[in-house]
């Protein structure tokens, strides 16, 4: 299993958001997490993505124990390095840096991870070609459509060959036709790269395409 999580609890003050969540995700699987707003989907994604710490529970990603009980097994620089190498993120808003080109935006996580600039540039070019943007390497975000920006963000999430990509409402800001293109892209990437992907979505058409869907209600999976 790429992800093994058990008895994940998280509260904010008196509000218990996650109430003992268990989830496993296999290598190469595309999992959809659905549910109403406030059900705990994004909180769970942030914990699985190591951006937030559970109050209690166990989390292992790609064979590495990240949380055990109520403590981090990885901390500080070690946790940041693990997240940078083994986890990719795609959000509803692409979060591209406006002053950099598409290729430079994709390169940034690789450079942070210590890859030589030439290697990062070459890998970014290949990923942008794979996501359909081979002719847009030198374009800045202001010169790209919404769908193209999200393709750049997806390429950026893949640059360090992560064990898992977490996508939080990745097509929430896109029109219907562009949504379908991005949906197809996720599955092409799974087939091409054997990429494991966890998608939080309100979009039933996207959830229906996924290998498996888990529905969250009141801090638990139904």
N, C-alpha and C positions, 0 to 999 in steps of 0.2 A: 504494500500500500504506500502511495505517496503521502497521504495524509491519514493519520490516526488520531482522533480526538475523542476524549471521553469525559463525561461529567463536567462540562464547561459551565461554570456559573459566573455571572457578572451582574453587579448591582451598581446603580448610581444613587447614592444616598439611600432612601427608603424604597426606591424603585428597583425591583428585581427584573432585569431585562432578559437574561439567559438563565434558564432554570434546569441545568443539568443536561446539556446538549451532547449527544454522541453522534459522530459522523466519521466515515471512512471513505476515501476516494482512491480509486485504483489508477495505476499508471495509464496514461492515454485516454482517460475518461473525461467527458465533458458533463459536468454536473450543474444543473440549474437549481438555485435556491429561490423560492417564491414565497409570497405572503404579503399581507397588508402592511402599510406604513406603520412603523412602531412595533412590529412583531419581533424585531431583534436581528434582522438579516444583516444589516451593515455592521452592527456590533460584532456579530459572529465573524464576518469577513475580516474585520480589523484584527480580531484575535488570531484567527487562522493565519493571517498575513503577518503576524508578529508586531503589528503596529500598536496593539493594546494588550494589556496583561489581564488574564482572568483572575477572579477572586479565588478560584480553585479549579482543579481539573488537570488533565494531562493532554499534552499535544506533542506529537512527533511528526516531523516533516522530512521525507526522503531519508529516513533512518536516523535522523538527529533529533534527540529530545530537546524541545524548546522550552516547554513548561512542564513542571512536575509538582503536583500539589498546588500551592499558592505562590511558588517562587519560580523565577526564571532559571533554567539550567544554562542558558546563554545570556550574557549580560554585556552592556556597554559596546565596545568596539567589536567584540566577537559576534554579538547579535546583529549589529549593523552590517558587518561583513557577510554574515550568513544570509541576511535578507537581500543584500545587493547581489549575491551570487546565485541564490537558489529560488528567489521569489520575484515574479513580475507583476506589475499592477496596471490595469486600465480602468480609468474612471469615466464618469459621464462627461465631464469636462476634460478635454485632452491635456491641459496643463503643459502645453509646449512653450518654450522660451521664445518670445517674439523676435529677438535680435539674432537668432541662430537659424541656419537653414534646416531643411528636413533631415539631411544627413547628419549635421552637427547635433541636432536634438537627439537622434537615435544613438549617436556615439557617446553621449554624456555618461550613462551608467557604466559603459565599458571603460572609459577613462578613469572614472572614480574607482573602479575595481582594479586598476593598475595595468590595463592592457596598453601596449604601445599604440600610438596614434594611428600609424599606418594599418595595423591590424584592425583597430576599431573602425576605421574608415572603410576598409574592405568588407568587413562583416555587416556594417550598416548599409552599404550599397547592395549587398546580396539580399538582406532582409527587406529593404524597400522595393527591390525588384519582385520579391516573393509576394509582397502585399499589393502589388500593382502600381507602384510609384517609381519605377525605374527611370522615368523621364522627369522626375520632380526633385531630384537630389538637391539642387541648388536653390529651390524655392523656399522662401520664408513663410511662416504660418499665415501672414496676411494675404499671401498669394495662393492659398489653398482653400478648397471648399471644406465644409464641415466634415464630410465623409473622408476626404483626403487627410485632414488633420487627425482624425481618429485612426486611420491606417498608420500614420507616423507614430502615434502613441502606442499602437499594437506592436509595431516593429521595435520601438524602444523597449517595451516590456520583454521582448524576446532576446535582446542583444547579448545577455550573459548566459543564455541557454538555461533558463530557470527550470526547476523541478515542477513548478506549478505557476500558472498565471491566474490571478484573481481579477475578475472584471465586475465592476459595480455599475449597473445600469449603463452598459457601454453604448447602447444605441438610443438612449432616452431623449437625446436632443436632435435626432436625425429624422428626416422625412421617410415615408414608407419605402420608397424605392431604394434609398441609401441604406436603410436598416437591413433590407434583404441582402444587399451586397456584403455588409459587414457580418451578418449571420453566416453567409456562405464562406466568408474568409476564415472565421474561427474553425470551421470544420475542415477546410482545406489545410490549415496549419496543423490541425490534429493529425490529418492523414499524412502530411508531408514530414512533419517534425516529431510525430508521436507525442505531441504536447498535451499535458494535463491542464484542464481549464475548469475553474469554478466561477459560475456566472450568477450574480444576484440580479434578478430582473422582475419587472412587472409585466413584461411582454409575453403573453401566452403563446404567440407564434414562435418566439425564440425558445421558450421552455419546451415546447412540443418537439423541437428538433434535437434536443439534448438526449444523451444516453439515459439519463435518469433525472427525475425532478423530486426534490424534497420541499415540502410545504411547511413553512414555519407559522405557528400561531401561539401567541402569548408566551414567547420565549422557549418554545419546544418545537420539535418536528412532530407533525401528526402521524 
